[in-house]
Each structure stands twice: as structure tokens, then as C-alpha cells.
Amino acid sequence: MDWQGQKLAELWMQVLLIVFAVVAFATGYIMGSFRTMMLIYAGGVVFTSLVTVPNWPFFNRHPLKWLDPSEAEKHPKPQQQVVASKDKKKSSKK
């Protein structure tokens, strides 16, 4: 799954869960049944998981182009240089 696919899956997850929560609450309130509300919401969670968790092909529309290993060796990762700090102590004159 590429970066845009992850963003799309996250957006769909949030929208679907909110929609199922609203539908479940409204149905449960109208029918006066907490059990019905929870079953509708649980079904929504399962449906949302089936839509967003698997790596579906439409989540891979923008694949990343990785650098070949031979190219990576030509351009090594920069190393951090250790900089020694010199603290000078001030002497007080009396």
C-alpha cells in the first residue's frame, strides 16, 4: 500500500465508522433497542475492516520507485560528524 493509499484508507475508515455510528444510533433510538444499535455498529466495524485493512489494488495506484542497491552504494548515507565543544572557564580575578 502506497502513501496515498494509506491516506485514502484512513479517510474511508473515519467516514464509514461515523456513518455507521449515526445510522446505528438513529435506528437504535427509533426502535428503542440498544442491542440493534450495537449489532448495526458491529456490522459497520466489520464492513469497514474488510474495506480498509486488506491491500486492495486501488490502494496501490501510486507505487514508490525504490533506488537500486547498486545506486544506493554509489551514494552512501551521510554520517553525522562529532563536533567537540570547547567550554572555556572564566577565571575570576581578585
N, C-alpha and C positions, 0 to 999 in steps of 0.2 A: 504494500500500500504506500503510495507516494504522499508527499506533504499535502497537496491539495485534496487528495482522497481522505486523509485523516481529518482535515478541516471539514469536508463535506459530511463525513460520518458523524463527527461531533455535532454539527448543526442539525442533522437529521435526528440524532438521538435526543437532543434537547427538545426539538419541536414535537416529535412523536410522543415523548413522555408527557409533555404538557397537554397535548391534545387528548391523550388517553386519560389523563388525570381529570380534565374538565368534563369529558364525556362520562367517565365513571362516577364522578361526584354528582353530576346532574341526574344521571339515571338512578343512582342510589337514593338521592334526595326525593325524586318524584315517586319512586316505587317504595320508599321507606325501608330499604333493605341495605344494611351495611355489608352483608355477605355478597350481594350482587355487585355493589360498588367495588369491593376488593377483588372479586373474580374478573370483572372487566379490566381493572387496572393491572392485575397479574397477567392477563392475556395480552395487554398492551406492552408490558415489560418483555414478555417472551417474544412477541412480534418484533419489537424494537431491537432486541438482541439478535434475532435472525436476520434483520435487515442490515445492522451496522457492524456486527462482530466479524462475520466471515470476510475474507479478502475477495470481494466480488470484482469482476473485470472493470466495471465502471469506476472503481476507486483507483485504478492504475492508468488513467488517461495521460498522465504527465510523468513518465518514468525518469528517474535520475540517471545521468550518464556518469558512470564511475570512471576514474582515472585508471589506466592500465598499470599493472605492477611495475613494468619496465619504466614507464613515465614517472611513476612515484619515486623510484630510486634516483632518477636524474635530478629531481627537485626535493631534496630532503627537508623535513620539517625543521623550522628554525629552533635553535636551542636558546634557552634563556641564559644570559650571562650574569654571573655573580659579580655584583659591584660591592667592593669593600668601602664601607663608610668610615671616614676618619673623623672621630669626635675629638675636638681639642678641648682640653680642660683649661679653664681660665684660672690663673693663679691670682690670688688676692694679695695686694701689697699692703703692708702695714707700716 
